[in-house]
Amino acid sequence: MFRGSFARRGKEGASVQQIQIVIRDKDGIHARPAGVLVKKMQEFPCAVTVEKGDKKADCKKLFALMKLAIKQGESITLTAEGEQEEAALAAAQEVFRETGL
């Protein structure tokens, strides 16, 4: 479930795009869909991070993402900052839809 997209100001006044997602998959974010997400995010030049509570990980690094141990029902925030940030988050939303996360 997606909770929309919103922008805020990042470092040096640059725009930052964010979306919140509630994980639906009974297994949470596991290796296969995490790999699909990481591979897709690596196609974009912007920085993409995922936050769960007070923990944050680079969404372009599989082990960093897996270390968050994101479970079903948990809410995460994806943040993109830089060139093609909106396209990166749109692609992330598509990955979550396609993989059933």
Secondary structure, 3 states (H helix, E strand, C coil): CEEEEEEEECHHHCEEEEEEEECCCCCCCCHHHHHHHHHHHCCCCCEEEEEECCEEEECCCHHHHHHCCCCCCCEEEEEEECCCHHHHHHHHHHHHHHHCC
